[in-house]
Amino acid sequence: MLKQKDGVEGLIYVGAIALYVLMILGVSFVSKKKAGSLNHFLLGGRCIPPWMSAFSYGTAYFSAVLFIGYAGRIGWDFGLGALLIVFGNTFIGSYLAWRVLGSKTREMTQRLNASTMPEFLALRYNSKGIKMITTVVIFVFLVPYAASVYRGLGFLFQQVFHMDINVILFIMMTLTAIYLFVGGFIAASLADFIQGLIMIAGVIMLLFFVITHHSVGGIGNGITQLSTIDEGLTQIINKDSAVPLLSLVVLTSFGSWGLPQMVHKFYTIKNEKAIKTARRVSTGFALLITLGAYFTGALSRVILNNQQPASIDQVMPLVIDTVLPVVASAVILILVLSASMSTLASIVLAASSTVAVDLVKGVIKPDMNEKHTLWLLRILCVVFVVISYFMAIGESSVLNLASLSWGAVSGCLFAPYLLGLYSKKVTKSGVYASFITAGGITLFGVIRFGLNSPIIPTISALSIVIPIISMYVVSLLTPEFEKDHIEEIFTKKVVGAEYDLG
């Protein structure tokens, strides 16, 4: 049963939101003068310090999608099996991502003067066609992900404030648009650092109140109660949970490697030394945030007396509403709002930059000056926020919206990006093969099973893994790039290089 939020309690929630809004507006105002050039608006001048980079990566990684969509549903369905995703997100999605991709991405993109994923892939594979396809994929399929962030946050605020979800989403849309239009990546990085601290404090508080709540009675007792509901809920993995859980590990851990809003963080970090520091900080941040979210989700059946709510996306909001006192609940609300705003900002910048920089400036109007390109980028940020808002009004679940986006975008980009960084043998035809494979798997899954099917995360995981195989096989069967091109990409400094139309 939900607690009514009125009187003093209502004022505490409203006050917390107001303070957060003022913080965001203040950061945007401070960043306005520093975001006057395209390089600073989009890349922060490629000199972001390690702690800010690490927090920016982490807050972009974990949003309302984690707390509402993944932690709630996966924790409810698989219990302690959700902790397998904690390992995946921490070790693969954070530590290995920084270890394998960080230095190489920064070095190659800075040397080639590439500021977006499509621009890097176009230079790497000498193809404007690849640039166009990746631009379309990023802009089209990041909309569902942004919509899933909206919906996750909307569910939480609806539970606590009892407000119409459309009103909540409209408020979030407006704040996000202002936040990005004014400050760009500079504002995002400053805000991410502050929001990361809020998330750390909030998760520690959440774990404390969940573990000590009378319905749980400590970690050991909580696990014992979970086993009385279903022994399978206390197993990390079993024959019934293996496929869906491992699919989610692949999707949410390796999937982040191909998401442009995540890779973008590697473009902007200050230097090699900063990457090492950021890797450690980012890994610790991921461990704490995912452990807090998924362990809470795993105990949700105990806290809610095994009574599943009408919508599975309401599990975590109900848990928060049940176990937390008003002040702690206000902190958690700001935690999820912080994570969501950071993720939205990263998604919007990634999608908008592909259109402004790669499509308009890169293809349609190459002679567009920097001032006009910057204004176009600002306007597109607002347009993208509005489009994702209208999609969020639909009825698809938070988890499936996010899964579709991660699978489609990362499926198309992961193989060309990863193999393009390290392998000199992959070919342009191999890239197209990976595009066709990822797109075909995603399209088949949606048509055959529907967007709301529980098998969508597995389909999305397949769309990430199989394109790697298809790209590698086709590359073996097709002509390699000329030696001069490979040397140019891997050893020489190339700025604004020309590439083919194929």
Beta strands, then each sheet from edge to edge (+ up, - down):
end
